Amino acid sequence: MKLSQEVTDAITSADSKVLATNGPHGINVVPVSTVFIRDDQVWLVNYFFEKTAENIQKDARVAFTCWTGFESAYQLKGEVEYVTDGEDFEEIKEWAADEHPDRSVSALVKITPEEVFDVLPRSDN
């Protein structure tokens, strides 16, 4: 699915971002700090995911939600790929070593969106 520029901009500039998974640990929702958009995929950097990583291994369907106050809010649902080696993973590790030297990259989480929802609260008045 092609992401609109509006959605892409909202994701990359959002104040708050969360990833929801389901699996052996049940429903799990975690805050996300590092997000990139590449070829209409949403890339998340896994520094600390534990239950989330285990859930992804069992159920590749996820939801990602981001928002900035009452300005923009989107939810994406899609399939995820959990990447622990290869060119993309090495690129993210190098980037993180410069930007967040105190963090260790465990994986790259690539979400391929299948559905996008505007979830900004609207007034009926």
Chimera marker file (.cmm) of the C-alpha trace (Angstrom):
<marker_set name="trace">
<marker id="1" x="0.000" y="0.000" z="0.000" r="1" g="1" b="0" radius="0.5"/>
<marker id="2" x="1.235" y="3.464" z="-0.880" r="1" g="1" b="0" radius="0.5"/>
<marker id="3" x="1.443" y="5.833" z="2.101" r="1" g="1" b="0" radius="0.5"/>
<marker id="4" x="0.353" y="9.410" z="1.452" r="1" g="1" b="0" radius="0.5"/>
<marker id="5" x="2.795" y="12.221" z="2.136" r="1" g="1" b="0" radius="0.5"/>
<marker id="6" x="0.466" y="13.395" z="4.922" r="1" g="1" b="0" radius="0.5"/>
<marker id="7" x="0.672" y="10.021" z="6.686" r="1" g="1" b="0" radius="0.5"/>
<marker id="8" x="4.427" y="9.736" z="6.134" r="1" g="1" b="0" radius="0.5"/>
<marker id="9" x="5.012" y="13.209" z="7.568" r="1" g="1" b="0" radius="0.5"/>
<marker id="10" x="2.747" y="12.471" z="10.543" r="1" g="1" b="0" radius="0.5"/>
<marker id="11" x="4.610" y="9.255" z="11.340" r="1" g="1" b="0" radius="0.5"/>
<marker id="12" x="8.093" y="10.728" z="11.147" r="1" g="1" b="0" radius="0.5"/>
<marker id="13" x="7.224" y="13.830" z="13.176" r="1" g="1" b="0" radius="0.5"/>
<marker id="14" x="4.846" y="12.303" z="15.733" r="1" g="1" b="0" radius="0.5"/>
<marker id="15" x="5.363" y="13.107" z="19.391" r="1" g="1" b="0" radius="0.5"/>
<marker id="16" x="4.050" y="9.698" z="20.476" r="1" g="1" b="0" radius="0.5"/>
<marker id="17" x="4.360" y="6.312" z="18.795" r="1" g="1" b="0" radius="0.5"/>
<marker id="18" x="3.324" y="2.833" z="19.942" r="1" g="1" b="0" radius="0.5"/>
<marker id="19" x="3.449" y="-0.690" z="18.527" r="1" g="1" b="0" radius="0.5"/>
<marker id="20" x="0.839" y="-3.309" z="19.421" r="1" g="1" b="0" radius="0.5"/>
<marker id="21" x="1.452" y="-7.041" z="19.032" r="1" g="1" b="0" radius="0.5"/>
<marker id="22" x="-0.307" y="-10.239" z="20.005" r="1" g="1" b="0" radius="0.5"/>
<marker id="23" x="1.215" y="-13.637" z="20.697" r="1" g="1" b="0" radius="0.5"/>
<marker id="24" x="2.445" y="-15.816" z="23.549" r="1" g="1" b="0" radius="0.5"/>
<marker id="25" x="2.524" y="-12.801" z="25.871" r="1" g="1" b="0" radius="0.5"/>
<marker id="26" x="-0.997" y="-11.740" z="24.920" r="1" g="1" b="0" radius="0.5"/>
<marker id="27" x="-1.673" y="-8.249" z="23.700" r="1" g="1" b="0" radius="0.5"/>
<marker id="28" x="1.399" y="-6.092" z="24.218" r="1" g="1" b="0" radius="0.5"/>
<marker id="29" x="1.751" y="-2.366" z="23.508" r="1" g="1" b="0" radius="0.5"/>
<marker id="30" x="5.113" y="-0.596" z="23.712" r="1" g="1" b="0" radius="0.5"/>
<marker id="31" x="6.373" y="2.922" z="23.092" r="1" g="1" b="0" radius="0.5"/>
<marker id="32" x="8.632" y="3.341" z="20.070" r="1" g="1" b="0" radius="0.5"/>
<marker id="33" x="11.384" y="5.940" z="19.804" r="1" g="1" b="0" radius="0.5"/>
<marker id="34" x="13.033" y="5.484" z="16.406" r="1" g="1" b="0" radius="0.5"/>
<marker id="35" x="10.960" y="5.363" z="13.209" r="1" g="1" b="0" radius="0.5"/>
<marker id="36" x="11.900" y="5.626" z="9.524" r="1" g="1" b="0" radius="0.5"/>
<marker id="37" x="9.834" y="5.372" z="6.346" r="1" g="1" b="0" radius="0.5"/>
<marker id="38" x="11.401" y="3.376" z="3.504" r="1" g="1" b="0" radius="0.5"/>
<marker id="39" x="9.588" y="2.391" z="0.321" r="1" g="1" b="0" radius="0.5"/>
<marker id="40" x="6.178" y="2.665" z="2.019" r="1" g="1" b="0" radius="0.5"/>
<marker id="41" x="7.322" y="0.477" z="4.904" r="1" g="1" b="0" radius="0.5"/>
<marker id="42" x="7.513" y="1.719" z="8.469" r="1" g="1" b="0" radius="0.5"/>
<marker id="43" x="10.862" y="0.780" z="10.002" r="1" g="1" b="0" radius="0.5"/>
<marker id="44" x="11.148" y="0.617" z="13.795" r="1" g="1" b="0" radius="0.5"/>
<marker id="45" x="14.394" y="0.061" z="15.657" r="1" g="1" b="0" radius="0.5"/>
<marker id="46" x="14.303" y="-2.566" z="18.373" r="1" g="1" b="0" radius="0.5"/>
<marker id="47" x="16.520" y="-1.522" z="21.262" r="1" g="1" b="0" radius="0.5"/>
<marker id="48" x="14.537" y="-2.993" z="24.149" r="1" g="1" b="0" radius="0.5"/>
<marker id="49" x="11.639" y="-5.138" z="22.843" r="1" g="1" b="0" radius="0.5"/>
<marker id="50" x="11.411" y="-8.489" z="24.618" r="1" g="1" b="0" radius="0.5"/>
<marker id="51" x="7.777" y="-9.597" z="24.796" r="1" g="1" b="0" radius="0.5"/>
<marker id="52" x="7.136" y="-7.656" z="21.600" r="1" g="1" b="0" radius="0.5"/>
<marker id="53" x="9.868" y="-9.548" z="19.730" r="1" g="1" b="0" radius="0.5"/>
<marker id="54" x="8.541" y="-12.892" z="20.951" r="1" g="1" b="0" radius="0.5"/>
<marker id="55" x="4.994" y="-11.941" z="19.947" r="1" g="1" b="0" radius="0.5"/>
<marker id="56" x="6.148" y="-10.907" z="16.460" r="1" g="1" b="0" radius="0.5"/>
<marker id="57" x="7.861" y="-14.280" z="15.996" r="1" g="1" b="0" radius="0.5"/>
<marker id="58" x="4.472" y="-16.004" z="16.521" r="1" g="1" b="0" radius="0.5"/>
<marker id="59" x="2.067" y="-13.507" z="14.931" r="1" g="1" b="0" radius="0.5"/>
<marker id="60" x="3.285" y="-11.154" z="12.206" r="1" g="1" b="0" radius="0.5"/>
<marker id="61" x="0.156" y="-8.960" z="12.327" r="1" g="1" b="0" radius="0.5"/>
<marker id="62" x="0.742" y="-5.681" z="14.189" r="1" g="1" b="0" radius="0.5"/>
<marker id="63" x="-0.782" y="-2.275" z="14.721" r="1" g="1" b="0" radius="0.5"/>
<marker id="64" x="1.256" y="0.912" z="14.900" r="1" g="1" b="0" radius="0.5"/>
<marker id="65" x="-0.261" y="4.175" z="16.135" r="1" g="1" b="0" radius="0.5"/>
<marker id="66" x="1.259" y="7.647" z="16.213" r="1" g="1" b="0" radius="0.5"/>
<marker id="67" x="-0.057" y="11.044" z="17.215" r="1" g="1" b="0" radius="0.5"/>
<marker id="68" x="0.835" y="14.632" z="17.946" r="1" g="1" b="0" radius="0.5"/>
<marker id="69" x="-1.664" y="16.241" z="20.292" r="1" g="1" b="0" radius="0.5"/>
<marker id="70" x="-4.908" y="16.891" z="18.449" r="1" g="1" b="0" radius="0.5"/>
<marker id="71" x="-3.109" y="17.750" z="15.219" r="1" g="1" b="0" radius="0.5"/>
<marker id="72" x="-2.701" y="14.314" z="13.677" r="1" g="1" b="0" radius="0.5"/>
<marker id="73" x="-3.214" y="10.689" z="14.656" r="1" g="1" b="0" radius="0.5"/>
<marker id="74" x="-2.921" y="7.566" z="12.527" r="1" g="1" b="0" radius="0.5"/>
<marker id="75" x="-3.129" y="3.829" z="13.035" r="1" g="1" b="0" radius="0.5"/>
<marker id="76" x="-1.551" y="1.405" z="10.600" r="1" g="1" b="0" radius="0.5"/>
<marker id="77" x="-2.246" y="-2.312" z="10.553" r="1" g="1" b="0" radius="0.5"/>
<marker id="78" x="-0.060" y="-4.703" z="8.629" r="1" g="1" b="0" radius="0.5"/>
<marker id="79" x="2.466" y="-7.491" z="8.438" r="1" g="1" b="0" radius="0.5"/>
<marker id="80" x="5.842" y="-7.240" z="10.107" r="1" g="1" b="0" radius="0.5"/>
<marker id="81" x="9.254" y="-8.634" z="9.237" r="1" g="1" b="0" radius="0.5"/>
<marker id="82" x="11.759" y="-9.023" z="12.079" r="1" g="1" b="0" radius="0.5"/>
<marker id="83" x="15.257" y="-8.441" z="10.640" r="1" g="1" b="0" radius="0.5"/>
<marker id="84" x="18.420" y="-9.345" z="12.567" r="1" g="1" b="0" radius="0.5"/>
<marker id="85" x="21.000" y="-9.372" z="9.751" r="1" g="1" b="0" radius="0.5"/>
<marker id="86" x="21.636" y="-8.110" z="6.251" r="1" g="1" b="0" radius="0.5"/>
<marker id="87" x="22.222" y="-4.751" z="4.606" r="1" g="1" b="0" radius="0.5"/>
<marker id="88" x="19.232" y="-2.903" z="6.100" r="1" g="1" b="0" radius="0.5"/>
<marker id="89" x="20.033" y="-4.154" z="9.607" r="1" g="1" b="0" radius="0.5"/>
<marker id="90" x="23.683" y="-3.109" z="9.298" r="1" g="1" b="0" radius="0.5"/>
<marker id="91" x="22.639" y="0.341" z="8.046" r="1" g="1" b="0" radius="0.5"/>
<marker id="92" x="20.404" y="0.848" z="11.079" r="1" g="1" b="0" radius="0.5"/>
<marker id="93" x="23.116" y="-0.387" z="13.460" r="1" g="1" b="0" radius="0.5"/>
<marker id="94" x="25.596" y="2.112" z="12.022" r="1" g="1" b="0" radius="0.5"/>
<marker id="95" x="23.070" y="4.934" z="12.262" r="1" g="1" b="0" radius="0.5"/>
<marker id="96" x="22.216" y="4.050" z="15.886" r="1" g="1" b="0" radius="0.5"/>
<marker id="97" x="25.892" y="3.834" z="16.860" r="1" g="1" b="0" radius="0.5"/>
<marker id="98" x="26.236" y="7.489" z="15.882" r="1" g="1" b="0" radius="0.5"/>
<marker id="99" x="22.866" y="8.769" z="17.117" r="1" g="1" b="0" radius="0.5"/>
<marker id="100" x="22.394" y="6.622" z="20.243" r="1" g="1" b="0" radius="0.5"/>
<marker id="101" x="25.784" y="5.201" z="21.250" r="1" g="1" b="0" radius="0.5"/>
<marker id="102" x="24.341" y="4.109" z="24.605" r="1" g="1" b="0" radius="0.5"/>
<marker id="103" x="21.839" y="1.777" z="22.902" r="1" g="1" b="0" radius="0.5"/>
<marker id="104" x="22.301" y="-1.599" z="21.256" r="1" g="1" b="0" radius="0.5"/>
<marker id="105" x="20.191" y="-2.503" z="18.221" r="1" g="1" b="0" radius="0.5"/>
<marker id="106" x="18.608" y="-5.945" z="18.556" r="1" g="1" b="0" radius="0.5"/>
<marker id="107" x="16.597" y="-5.901" z="15.337" r="1" g="1" b="0" radius="0.5"/>
<marker id="108" x="14.937" y="-3.884" z="12.647" r="1" g="1" b="0" radius="0.5"/>
<marker id="109" x="11.146" y="-4.206" z="12.569" r="1" g="1" b="0" radius="0.5"/>
<marker id="110" x="9.701" y="-3.573" z="9.087" r="1" g="1" b="0" radius="0.5"/>
<marker id="111" x="5.957" y="-3.008" z="8.920" r="1" g="1" b="0" radius="0.5"/>
<marker id="112" x="4.266" y="-3.323" z="5.541" r="1" g="1" b="0" radius="0.5"/>
<marker id="113" x="1.000" y="-1.408" z="5.995" r="1" g="1" b="0" radius="0.5"/>
<marker id="114" x="-2.205" y="-2.985" z="4.718" r="1" g="1" b="0" radius="0.5"/>
<marker id="115" x="-4.655" y="-0.513" z="6.268" r="1" g="1" b="0" radius="0.5"/>
<marker id="116" x="-4.315" y="3.099" z="7.428" r="1" g="1" b="0" radius="0.5"/>
<marker id="117" x="-6.841" y="4.847" z="9.655" r="1" g="1" b="0" radius="0.5"/>
<marker id="118" x="-7.100" y="8.488" z="10.667" r="1" g="1" b="0" radius="0.5"/>
<marker id="119" x="-7.836" y="8.193" z="14.400" r="1" g="1" b="0" radius="0.5"/>
<marker id="120" x="-7.832" y="11.896" z="15.273" r="1" g="1" b="0" radius="0.5"/>
<marker id="121" x="-10.732" y="12.657" z="17.603" r="1" g="1" b="0" radius="0.5"/>
<marker id="122" x="-13.413" y="14.637" z="15.787" r="1" g="1" b="0" radius="0.5"/>
<marker id="123" x="-16.149" y="16.771" z="17.247" r="1" g="1" b="0" radius="0.5"/>
<marker id="124" x="-19.693" y="16.157" z="16.011" r="1" g="1" b="0" radius="0.5"/>
<marker id="125" x="-20.634" y="19.746" z="16.887" r="1" g="1" b="0" radius="0.5"/>
<link id1="1" id2="2" r="1" g="1" b="0" radius="0.2"/>
<link id1="2" id2="3" r="1" g="1" b="0" radius="0.2"/>
<link id1="3" id2="4" r="1" g="1" b="0" radius="0.2"/>
<link id1="4" id2="5" r="1" g="1" b="0" radius="0.2"/>
<link id1="5" id2="6" r="1" g="1" b="0" radius="0.2"/>
<link id1="6" id2="7" r="1" g="1" b="0" radius="0.2"/>
<link id1="7" id2="8" r="1" g="1" b="0" radius="0.2"/>
<link id1="8" id2="9" r="1" g="1" b="0" radius="0.2"/>
<link id1="9" id2="10" r="1" g="1" b="0" radius="0.2"/>
<link id1="10" id2="11" r="1" g="1" b="0" radius="0.2"/>
<link id1="11" id2="12" r="1" g="1" b="0" radius="0.2"/>
<link id1="12" id2="13" r="1" g="1" b="0" radius="0.2"/>
<link id1="13" id2="14" r="1" g="1" b="0" radius="0.2"/>
<link id1="14" id2="15" r="1" g="1" b="0" radius="0.2"/>
<link id1="15" id2="16" r="1" g="1" b="0" radius="0.2"/>
<link id1="16" id2="17" r="1" g="1" b="0" radius="0.2"/>
<link id1="17" id2="18" r="1" g="1" b="0" radius="0.2"/>
<link id1="18" id2="19" r="1" g="1" b="0" radius="0.2"/>
<link id1="19" id2="20" r="1" g="1" b="0" radius="0.2"/>
<link id1="20" id2="21" r="1" g="1" b="0" radius="0.2"/>
<link id1="21" id2="22" r="1" g="1" b="0" radius="0.2"/>
<link id1="22" id2="23" r="1" g="1" b="0" radius="0.2"/>
<link id1="23" id2="24" r="1" g="1" b="0" radius="0.2"/>
<link id1="24" id2="25" r="1" g="1" b="0" radius="0.2"/>
<link id1="25" id2="26" r="1" g="1" b="0" radius="0.2"/>
<link id1="26" id2="27" r="1" g="1" b="0" radius="0.2"/>
<link id1="27" id2="28" r="1" g="1" b="0" radius="0.2"/>
<link id1="28" id2="29" r="1" g="1" b="0" radius="0.2"/>
<link id1="29" id2="30" r="1" g="1" b="0" radius="0.2"/>
<link id1="30" id2="31" r="1" g="1" b="0" radius="0.2"/>
<link id1="31" id2="32" r="1" g="1" b="0" radius="0.2"/>
<link id1="32" id2="33" r="1" g="1" b="0" radius="0.2"/>
<link id1="33" id2="34" r="1" g="1" b="0" radius="0.2"/>
<link id1="34" id2="35" r="1" g="1" b="0" radius="0.2"/>
<link id1="35" id2="36" r="1" g="1" b="0" radius="0.2"/>
<link id1="36" id2="37" r="1" g="1" b="0" radius="0.2"/>
<link id1="37" id2="38" r="1" g="1" b="0" radius="0.2"/>
<link id1="38" id2="39" r="1" g="1" b="0" radius="0.2"/>
<link id1="39" id2="40" r="1" g="1" b="0" radius="0.2"/>
<link id1="40" id2="41" r="1" g="1" b="0" radius="0.2"/>
<link id1="41" id2="42" r="1" g="1" b="0" radius="0.2"/>
<link id1="42" id2="43" r="1" g="1" b="0" radius="0.2"/>
<link id1="43" id2="44" r="1" g="1" b="0" radius="0.2"/>
<link id1="44" id2="45" r="1" g="1" b="0" radius="0.2"/>
<link id1="45" id2="46" r="1" g="1" b="0" radius="0.2"/>
<link id1="46" id2="47" r="1" g="1" b="0" radius="0.2"/>
<link id1="47" id2="48" r="1" g="1" b="0" radius="0.2"/>
<link id1="48" id2="49" r="1" g="1" b="0" radius="0.2"/>
<link id1="49" id2="50" r="1" g="1" b="0" radius="0.2"/>
<link id1="50" id2="51" r="1" g="1" b="0" radius="0.2"/>
<link id1="51" id2="52" r="1" g="1" b="0" radius="0.2"/>
<link id1="52" id2="53" r="1" g="1" b="0" radius="0.2"/>
<link id1="53" id2="54" r="1" g="1" b="0" radius="0.2"/>
<link id1="54" id2="55" r="1" g="1" b="0" radius="0.2"/>
<link id1="55" id2="56" r="1" g="1" b="0" radius="0.2"/>
<link id1="56" id2="57" r="1" g="1" b="0" radius="0.2"/>
<link id1="57" id2="58" r="1" g="1" b="0" radius="0.2"/>
<link id1="58" id2="59" r="1" g="1" b="0" radius="0.2"/>
<link id1="59" id2="60" r="1" g="1" b="0" radius="0.2"/>
<link id1="60" id2="61" r="1" g="1" b="0" radius="0.2"/>
<link id1="61" id2="62" r="1" g="1" b="0" radius="0.2"/>
<link id1="62" id2="63" r="1" g="1" b="0" radius="0.2"/>
<link id1="63" id2="64" r="1" g="1" b="0" radius="0.2"/>
<link id1="64" id2="65" r="1" g="1" b="0" radius="0.2"/>
<link id1="65" id2="66" r="1" g="1" b="0" radius="0.2"/>
<link id1="66" id2="67" r="1" g="1" b="0" radius="0.2"/>
<link id1="67" id2="68" r="1" g="1" b="0" radius="0.2"/>
<link id1="68" id2="69" r="1" g="1" b="0" radius="0.2"/>
<link id1="69" id2="70" r="1" g="1" b="0" radius="0.2"/>
<link id1="70" id2="71" r="1" g="1" b="0" radius="0.2"/>
<link id1="71" id2="72" r="1" g="1" b="0" radius="0.2"/>
<link id1="72" id2="73" r="1" g="1" b="0" radius="0.2"/>
<link id1="73" id2="74" r="1" g="1" b="0" radius="0.2"/>
<link id1="74" id2="75" r="1" g="1" b="0" radius="0.2"/>
<link id1="75" id2="76" r="1" g="1" b="0" radius="0.2"/>
<link id1="76" id2="77" r="1" g="1" b="0" radius="0.2"/>
<link id1="77" id2="78" r="1" g="1" b="0" radius="0.2"/>
<link id1="78" id2="79" r="1" g="1" b="0" radius="0.2"/>
<link id1="79" id2="80" r="1" g="1" b="0" radius="0.2"/>
<link id1="80" id2="81" r="1" g="1" b="0" radius="0.2"/>
<link id1="81" id2="82" r="1" g="1" b="0" radius="0.2"/>
<link id1="82" id2="83" r="1" g="1" b="0" radius="0.2"/>
<link id1="83" id2="84" r="1" g="1" b="0" radius="0.2"/>
<link id1="84" id2="85" r="1" g="1" b="0" radius="0.2"/>
<link id1="85" id2="86" r="1" g="1" b="0" radius="0.2"/>
<link id1="86" id2="87" r="1" g="1" b="0" radius="0.2"/>
<link id1="87" id2="88" r="1" g="1" b="0" radius="0.2"/>
<link id1="88" id2="89" r="1" g="1" b="0" radius="0.2"/>
<link id1="89" id2="90" r="1" g="1" b="0" radius="0.2"/>
<link id1="90" id2="91" r="1" g="1" b="0" radius="0.2"/>
<link id1="91" id2="92" r="1" g="1" b="0" radius="0.2"/>
<link id1="92" id2="93" r="1" g="1" b="0" radius="0.2"/>
<link id1="93" id2="94" r="1" g="1" b="0" radius="0.2"/>
<link id1="94" id2="95" r="1" g="1" b="0" radius="0.2"/>
<link id1="95" id2="96" r="1" g="1" b="0" radius="0.2"/>
<link id1="96" id2="97" r="1" g="1" b="0" radius="0.2"/>
<link id1="97" id2="98" r="1" g="1" b="0" radius="0.2"/>
<link id1="98" id2="99" r="1" g="1" b="0" radius="0.2"/>
<link id1="99" id2="100" r="1" g="1" b="0" radius="0.2"/>
<link id1="100" id2="101" r="1" g="1" b="0" radius="0.2"/>
<link id1="101" id2="102" r="1" g="1" b="0" radius="0.2"/>
<link id1="102" id2="103" r="1" g="1" b="0" radius="0.2"/>
<link id1="103" id2="104" r="1" g="1" b="0" radius="0.2"/>
<link id1="104" id2="105" r="1" g="1" b="0" radius="0.2"/>
<link id1="105" id2="106" r="1" g="1" b="0" radius="0.2"/>
<link id1="106" id2="107" r="1" g="1" b="0" radius="0.2"/>
<link id1="107" id2="108" r="1" g="1" b="0" radius="0.2"/>
<link id1="108" id2="109" r="1" g="1" b="0" radius="0.2"/>
<link id1="109" id2="110" r="1" g="1" b="0" radius="0.2"/>
<link id1="110" id2="111" r="1" g="1" b="0" radius="0.2"/>
<link id1="111" id2="112" r="1" g="1" b="0" radius="0.2"/>
<link id1="112" id2="113" r="1" g="1" b="0" radius="0.2"/>
<link id1="113" id2="114" r="1" g="1" b="0" radius="0.2"/>
<link id1="114" id2="115" r="1" g="1" b="0" radius="0.2"/>
<link id1="115" id2="116" r="1" g="1" b="0" radius="0.2"/>
<link id1="116" id2="117" r="1" g="1" b="0" radius="0.2"/>
<link id1="117" id2="118" r="1" g="1" b="0" radius="0.2"/>
<link id1="118" id2="119" r="1" g="1" b="0" radius="0.2"/>
<link id1="119" id2="120" r="1" g="1" b="0" radius="0.2"/>
<link id1="120" id2="121" r="1" g="1" b="0" radius="0.2"/>
<link id1="121" id2="122" r="1" g="1" b="0" radius="0.2"/>
<link id1="122" id2="123" r="1" g="1" b="0" radius="0.2"/>
<link id1="123" id2="124" r="1" g="1" b="0" radius="0.2"/>
<link id1="124" id2="125" r="1" g="1" b="0" radius="0.2"/>
</marker_set>
